[in-house]
Amino acid sequence: MATIKDIAEKAGVSLATVSRVLNYDESLSVTESTKKKIFEAAEELDYKKGKRKAPASASVAVVHWYTEQEELEDLYYMSIRLGVEERCQTQGIQFVKYVYDDFIRQKPGGTDGIIAVGKFSTEQAEALTDVSPVIVFVDSSPDSEWYDAVTVNFEKAAKKGLQHFLNEGSRRIGYIGGRETYRLASEPIEDARETTFQSFLKERGLYDPALFYVGSFTVGSGRELMESMLEEHRDNLPDAVFSANDTMAVGCLQVLHENGVQVPEEISLISVNDVSISKYMYPPLSTVKVYTEKMGESAVDLIQEQLCGERTVAKKVEIATTLTLRGTSR
């Protein structure tokens, strides 16, 4: 703990002055600038007192919700993982990759911290804590009072895309999205893109449940849902379609091309994530960019703070999004 002597030396005043200022002695006559120097010195020393270097031999487990095969179906998690791994490498942090089920089964010793990428329930978070209490969750926040987390506000992301549709004159707007569940659970996880789509359009009297389609976050599901949408609304196509992720949007574009539907002239399309393939679509995909690399980097920064003993309270970091307009929107 910083001593009064440390504060006095940093502020350049006497021990007695520091003691009386910190105790709010009203009989003491000192300038406001002197008080400011003393209080700032006390705060700075208190902040720095807990800083230590992370152990040189620290080993971090990067625990994935998806398998490598599942990552290929939804590149979002792959890009987060790559952000984590690259940051670890540049910071000289040792890391070992695991899939959640394997990690829990093995419970590897010598794990100093965990970066958990994906959707994790409270029960799964507790299981991870049994291996190491030093944890950062990426793309989920099982309990913000106890665990560090890096998240994205998908409600805001959805609103950015939907508002652009309204600005370009679209009023008949369809939705193609997916749902996920926790491992070994049957109930789907609530998706903010889905609920925001419904509430945003209901508030404006524009929501049509017949234009709402949900499957899984894959190219194949995007194809199936778009085929159903075109079949069921052949005589009255939507003006625009909001796809919950880029991977599904790829399937949507394939079906629209195959059926001769002009994009964006007949149907405008906006998705979410802006993974690497988005700019190579034809036409290039308009999407709300999620900074997945920054999510991964931020997770490594948070784990470093914990390993260095810089804080004992949980921190939640929210990464902003940006609407990136390309060729699939008007």
C-alpha positions as a Python dict, from the first residue, in 0.01 Angstrom:
ca = {
    (1, 'M'): (0, 0, 0),
    (2, 'A'): (122, 353, -79),
    (3, 'T'): (234, 538, 234),
    (4, 'I'): (188, 904, 331),
    (5, 'K'): (560, 942, 271),
    (6, 'D'): (521, 813, -87),
    (7, 'I'): (242, 1064, -148),
    (8, 'A'): (438, 1350, 8),
    (9, 'E'): (740, 1278, -211),
    (10, 'K'): (531, 1256, -527),
    (11, 'A'): (337, 1576, -449),
    (12, 'G'): (641, 1762, -319),
    (13, 'V'): (488, 1861, 15),
    (14, 'S'): (539, 1773, 381),
    (15, 'L'): (410, 1460, 555),
    (16, 'A'): (196, 1672, 784),
    (17, 'T'): (32, 1852, 491),
    (18, 'V'): (-53, 1524, 322),
    (19, 'S'): (-201, 1381, 641),
    (20, 'R'): (-417, 1686, 706),
    (21, 'V'): (-536, 1718, 345),
    (22, 'L'): (-632, 1349, 322),
    (23, 'N'): (-827, 1386, 645),
    (24, 'Y'): (-1004, 1698, 517),
    (25, 'D'): (-868, 1914, 799),
    (26, 'E'): (-1064, 2238, 752),
    (27, 'S'): (-823, 2435, 970),
    (28, 'L'): (-542, 2377, 720),
    (29, 'S'): (-473, 2666, 486),
    (30, 'V'): (-339, 2536, 153),
    (31, 'T'): (-413, 2625, -208),
    (32, 'E'): (-655, 2428, -423),
    (33, 'S'): (-366, 2336, -653),
    (34, 'T'): (-176, 2180, -362),
    (35, 'K'): (-481, 1979, -259),
    (36, 'K'): (-523, 1868, -620),
    (37, 'K'): (-159, 1751, -638),
    (38, 'I'): (-197, 1552, -315),
    (39, 'F'): (-523, 1384, -413),
    (40, 'E'): (-393, 1304, -763),
    (41, 'A'): (-72, 1161, -617),
    (42, 'A'): (-273, 945, -377),
    (43, 'E'): (-498, 818, -656),
    (44, 'E'): (-211, 747, -895),
    (45, 'L'): (-8, 561, -635),
    (46, 'D'): (-312, 362, -527),
    (47, 'Y'): (-384, 269, -889),
    (48, 'K'): (-27, 164, -958),
    (49, 'K'): (32, -27, -636),
    (50, 'G'): (-129, -346, -766),
    (51, 'K'): (38, -353, -1105),
    (52, 'R'): (266, -647, -1163),
    (53, 'K'): (406, -815, -1467),
    (54, 'A'): (227, -1124, -1588),
    (55, 'P'): (421, -1442, -1514),
    (56, 'A'): (659, -1514, -1799),
    (57, 'S'): (540, -1875, -1805),
    (58, 'A'): (165, -1791, -1799),
    (59, 'S'): (-39, -2034, -2009),
    (60, 'V'): (-381, -1936, -2143),
    (61, 'A'): (-642, -2183, -2265),
    (62, 'V'): (-848, -2059, -2561),
    (63, 'V'): (-1172, -2255, -2528),
    (64, 'H'): (-1401, -2261, -2831),
    (65, 'W'): (-1773, -2312, -2835),
    (66, 'Y'): (-1760, -2429, -3197),
    (67, 'T'): (-1554, -2711, -3343),
    (68, 'E'): (-1329, -2629, -3639),
    (69, 'Q'): (-1584, -2786, -3873),
    (70, 'E'): (-1864, -2572, -3728),
    (71, 'E'): (-1646, -2263, -3765),
    (72, 'L'): (-1642, -2318, -4139),
    (73, 'E'): (-2020, -2289, -4140),
    (74, 'D'): (-2009, -1956, -3950),
    (75, 'L'): (-1686, -1762, -4006),
    (76, 'Y'): (-1775, -1514, -3732),
    (77, 'Y'): (-1622, -1730, -3459),
    (78, 'M'): (-1320, -1814, -3669),
    (79, 'S'): (-1238, -1445, -3711),
    (80, 'I'): (-1272, -1385, -3334),
    (81, 'R'): (-1043, -1681, -3266),
    (82, 'L'): (-782, -1551, -3508),
    (83, 'G'): (-791, -1214, -3332),
    (84, 'V'): (-726, -1385, -2999),
    (85, 'E'): (-441, -1596, -3135),
    (86, 'E'): (-268, -1312, -3316),
    (87, 'R'): (-280, -1089, -3007),
    (88, 'C'): (-140, -1369, -2792),
    (89, 'Q'): (146, -1417, -3036),
    (90, 'T'): (233, -1046, -3051),
    (91, 'Q'): (221, -1023, -2671),
    (92, 'G'): (431, -1336, -2623),
    (93, 'I'): (151, -1521, -2442),
    (94, 'Q'): (150, -1899, -2455),
    (95, 'F'): (-189, -2045, -2550),
    (96, 'V'): (-343, -2384, -2613),
    (97, 'K'): (-665, -2430, -2812),
    (98, 'Y'): (-951, -2651, -2693),
    (99, 'V'): (-1312, -2726, -2778),
    (100, 'Y'): (-1527, -2680, -2465),
    (101, 'D'): (-1624, -3046, -2420),
    (102, 'D'): (-1263, -3162, -2449),
    (103, 'F'): (-1141, -2894, -2209),
    (104, 'I'): (-1394, -2985, -1940),
    (105, 'R'): (-1315, -3352, -1977),
    (106, 'Q'): (-939, -3303, -1959),
    (107, 'K'): (-928, -3014, -1708),
    (108, 'P'): (-564, -2951, -1800),
    (109, 'G'): (-333, -2852, -1518),
    (110, 'G'): (-113, -2545, -1540),
    (111, 'T'): (-389, -2332, -1694),
    (112, 'D'): (-343, -1977, -1562),
    (113, 'G'): (-635, -1823, -1749),
    (114, 'I'): (-915, -1898, -1995),
    (115, 'I'): (-1048, -1708, -2296),
    (116, 'A'): (-1385, -1862, -2379),
    (117, 'V'): (-1512, -1784, -2731),
    (118, 'G'): (-1882, -1836, -2800),
    (119, 'K'): (-2211, -1865, -2613),
    (120, 'F'): (-2165, -2007, -2263),
    (121, 'S'): (-2433, -2063, -2001),
    (122, 'T'): (-2393, -1985, -1631),
    (123, 'E'): (-2346, -2356, -1561),
    (124, 'Q'): (-2071, -2381, -1822),
    (125, 'A'): (-1903, -2071, -1678),
    (126, 'E'): (-1898, -2236, -1337),
    (127, 'A'): (-1746, -2550, -1488),
    (128, 'L'): (-1470, -2341, -1644),
    (129, 'T'): (-1409, -2170, -1310),
    (130, 'D'): (-1325, -2508, -1160),
    (131, 'V'): (-1019, -2510, -1386),
    (132, 'S'): (-922, -2143, -1348),
    (133, 'P'): (-1101, -1842, -1194),
    (134, 'V'): (-924, -1611, -1442),
    (135, 'I'): (-1169, -1605, -1735),
    (136, 'V'): (-1273, -1374, -2018),
    (137, 'F'): (-1582, -1454, -2224),
    (138, 'V'): (-1603, -1336, -2584),
    (139, 'D'): (-1947, -1296, -2749),
    (140, 'S'): (-2133, -1384, -2430),
    (141, 'S'): (-2155, -1259, -2074),
    (142, 'P'): (-2280, -1532, -1839),
    (143, 'D'): (-2256, -1304, -1534),
    (144, 'S'): (-2113, -953, -1564),
    (145, 'E'): (-2076, -927, -1186),
    (146, 'W'): (-1823, -1209, -1180),
    (147, 'Y'): (-1666, -1252, -1522),
    (148, 'D'): (-1488, -1031, -1772),
    (149, 'A'): (-1660, -1022, -2111),
    (150, 'V'): (-1625, -875, -2459),
    (151, 'T'): (-1957, -831, -2638),
    (152, 'V'): (-2131, -659, -2928),
    (153, 'N'): (-2460, -470, -2907),
    (154, 'F'): (-2653, -656, -3177),
    (155, 'E'): (-2964, -449, -3104),
    (156, 'K'): (-2784, -138, -3228),
    (157, 'A'): (-2636, -332, -3518),
    (158, 'A'): (-2980, -445, -3636),
    (159, 'K'): (-3123, -96, -3604),
    (160, 'K'): (-2848, 44, -3826),
    (161, 'G'): (-2941, -192, -4108),
    (162, 'L'): (-3315, -150, -4065),
    (163, 'Q'): (-3295, 227, -4053),
    (164, 'H'): (-3104, 225, -4381),
    (165, 'F'): (-3383, 22, -4537),
    (166, 'L'): (-3633, 285, -4429),
    (167, 'N'): (-3409, 564, -4555),
    (168, 'E'): (-3385, 401, -4898),
    (169, 'G'): (-3766, 374, -4913),
    (170, 'S'): (-3818, 7, -4826),
    (171, 'R'): (-4134, -70, -4629),
    (172, 'R'): (-4195, -440, -4689),
    (173, 'I'): (-3898, -593, -4508),
    (174, 'G'): (-3822, -961, -4456),
    (175, 'Y'): (-3602, -1134, -4201),
    (176, 'I'): (-3377, -1439, -4244),
    (177, 'G'): (-3200, -1544, -3925),
    (178, 'G'): (-3079, -1830, -3713),
    (179, 'R'): (-3098, -1952, -3357),
    (180, 'E'): (-2838, -2110, -3134),
    (181, 'T'): (-2858, -2318, -2818),
    (182, 'Y'): (-2612, -2381, -2538),
    (183, 'R'): (-2435, -2714, -2562),
    (184, 'L'): (-2663, -3001, -2449),
    (185, 'A'): (-2957, -2759, -2417),
    (186, 'S'): (-3271, -2755, -2626),
    (187, 'E'): (-3402, -2404, -2559),
    (188, 'P'): (-3271, -2147, -2810),
    (189, 'I'): (-3070, -1848, -2693),
    (190, 'E'): (-3256, -1520, -2741),
    (191, 'D'): (-3107, -1335, -3037),
    (192, 'A'): (-3105, -954, -3021),
    (193, 'R'): (-3110, -923, -3400),
    (194, 'E'): (-3434, -1118, -3414),
    (195, 'T'): (-3611, -940, -3128),
    (196, 'T'): (-3494, -599, -3249),
    (197, 'F'): (-3618, -667, -3602),
    (198, 'Q'): (-3962, -744, -3465),
    (199, 'S'): (-3985, -455, -3219),
    (200, 'F'): (-3834, -198, -3459),
    (201, 'L'): (-4084, -273, -3734),
    (202, 'K'): (-4382, -321, -3499),
    (203, 'E'): (-4325, 27, -3356),
    (204, 'R'): (-4358, 165, -3710),
    (205, 'G'): (-4650, -54, -3815),
    (206, 'L'): (-4436, -236, -4071),
    (207, 'Y'): (-4391, -583, -3920),
    (208, 'D'): (-4527, -872, -4127),
    (209, 'P'): (-4488, -1212, -3952),
    (210, 'A'): (-4527, -1384, -4290),
    (211, 'L'): (-4189, -1237, -4390),
    (212, 'F'): (-4011, -1370, -4081),
    (213, 'Y'): (-3795, -1682, -4136),
    (214, 'V'): (-3560, -1852, -3890),
    (215, 'G'): (-3327, -2150, -3932),
    (216, 'S'): (-2957, -2191, -3851),
    (217, 'F'): (-2659, -1964, -3918),
    (218, 'T'): (-2534, -2150, -4227),
    (219, 'V'): (-2520, -2099, -4603),
    (220, 'G'): (-2754, -2394, -4653),
    (221, 'S'): (-3013, -2255, -4415),
    (222, 'G'): (-2992, -1916, -4585),
    (223, 'R'): (-3066, -2087, -4916),
    (224, 'E'): (-3361, -2285, -4779),
    (225, 'L'): (-3519, -1986, -4611),
    (226, 'M'): (-3481, -1759, -4914),
    (227, 'E'): (-3630, -2030, -5137),
    (228, 'S'): (-3929, -2047, -4904),
    (229, 'M'): (-3963, -1668, -4900),
    (230, 'L'): (-3962, -1645, -5280),
    (231, 'E'): (-4204, -1937, -5316),
    (232, 'E'): (-4452, -1806, -5060),
    (233, 'H'): (-4437, -1442, -5173),
    (234, 'R'): (-4380, -1483, -5544),
    (235, 'D'): (-4653, -1232, -5630),
    (236, 'N'): (-4552, -978, -5366),
    (237, 'L'): (-4180, -990, -5294),
    (238, 'P'): (-4035, -792, -5004),
    (239, 'D'): (-3853, -466, -5085),
    (240, 'A'): (-3564, -564, -4860),
    (241, 'V'): (-3432, -855, -4652),
    (242, 'F'): (-3230, -832, -4333),
    (243, 'S'): (-3004, -1135, -4287),
    (244, 'A'): (-2878, -1202, -3934),
    (245, 'N'): (-2530, -1296, -4055),
    (246, 'D'): (-2315, -1289, -4368),
    (247, 'T'): (-2302, -1666, -4406),
    (248, 'M'): (-2679, -1688, -4442),
    (249, 'A'): (-2669, -1389, -4677),
    (250, 'V'): (-2440, -1586, -4909),
    (251, 'G'): (-2711, -1851, -4943),
    (252, 'C'): (-2973, -1580, -4993),
    (253, 'L'): (-2775, -1422, -5277),
    (254, 'Q'): (-2729, -1758, -5448),
    (255, 'V'): (-3103, -1822, -5455),
    (256, 'L'): (-3187, -1468, -5566),
    (257, 'H'): (-2945, -1500, -5860),
    (258, 'E'): (-3080, -1843, -5954),
    (259, 'N'): (-3434, -1705, -5961),
    (260, 'G'): (-3345, -1396, -6161),
    (261, 'V'): (-3426, -1152, -5880),
    (262, 'Q'): (-3218, -837, -5922),
    (263, 'V'): (-3020, -722, -5617),
    (264, 'P'): (-3056, -449, -5505),
    (265, 'E'): (-3304, -325, -5768),
    (266, 'E'): (-3584, -566, -5668),
    (267, 'I'): (-3467, -676, -5323),
    (268, 'S'): (-3217, -488, -5110),
    (269, 'L'): (-3008, -707, -4879),
    (270, 'I'): (-2815, -617, -4563),
    (271, 'S'): (-2655, -863, -4320),
    (272, 'V'): (-2439, -855, -4007),
    (273, 'N'): (-2070, -931, -3928),
    (274, 'D'): (-1870, -828, -4240),
    (275, 'V'): (-1652, -1139, -4243),
    (276, 'S'): (-1381, -1158, -4508),
    (277, 'I'): (-1600, -1316, -4777),
    (278, 'S'): (-1851, -1028, -4774),
    (279, 'K'): (-1659, -802, -5010),
    (280, 'Y'): (-1607, -1085, -5261),
    (281, 'M'): (-1976, -1162, -5316),
    (282, 'Y'): (-2155, -1053, -5632),
    (283, 'P'): (-2267, -792, -5576),
    (284, 'P'): (-2047, -713, -5273),
    (285, 'L'): (-2247, -753, -4955),
    (286, 'S'): (-2380, -458, -4755),
    (287, 'T'): (-2339, -550, -4389),
    (288, 'V'): (-2310, -415, -4037),
    (289, 'K'): (-1943, -461, -3956),
    (290, 'V'): (-1864, -637, -3627),
    (291, 'Y'): (-1499, -584, -3537),
    (292, 'T'): (-1426, -946, -3456),
    (293, 'E'): (-1051, -897, -3455),
    (294, 'K'): (-1090, -621, -3194),
    (295, 'M'): (-1308, -854, -2988),
    (296, 'G'): (-1029, -1110, -2981),
    (297, 'E'): (-762, -850, -2906),
    (298, 'S'): (-967, -699, -2623),
    (299, 'A'): (-1012, -1042, -2465),
    (300, 'V'): (-635, -1091, -2452),
    (301, 'D'): (-590, -743, -2300),
    (302, 'L'): (-846, -826, -2030),
    (303, 'I'): (-681, -1158, -1945),
    (304, 'Q'): (-348, -979, -1915),
    (305, 'E'): (-498, -732, -1668),
    (306, 'Q'): (-617, -1019, -1454),
    (307, 'L'): (-290, -1212, -1473),
    (308, 'C'): (-98, -897, -1379),
    (309, 'G'): (-323, -843, -1076),
    (310, 'E'): (-430, -501, -1201),
    (311, 'R'): (-791, -544, -1087),
    (312, 'T'): (-1017, -772, -891),
    (313, 'V'): (-1352, -648, -1024),
    (314, 'A'): (-1515, -773, -1343),
    (315, 'K'): (-1503, -561, -1658),
    (316, 'K'): (-1730, -577, -1962),
    (317, 'V'): (-1613, -430, -2293),
    (318, 'E'): (-1864, -356, -2570),
    (319, 'I'): (-1724, -324, -2923),
    (320, 'A'): (-1903, -82, -3158),
    (321, 'T'): (-2034, -171, -3505),
    (322, 'T'): (-2040, 17, -3837),
    (323, 'L'): (-2284, -5, -4126),
    (324, 'T'): (-2078, -85, -4438),
    (325, 'L'): (-2274, -22, -4759),
    (326, 'R'): (-2171, -205, -5074),
    (327, 'G'): (-2359, -342, -5373),
    (328, 'T'): (-2659, -524, -5223),
    (329, 'S'): (-2841, -217, -5089),
    (330, 'R'): (-2978, 89, -5259),
}
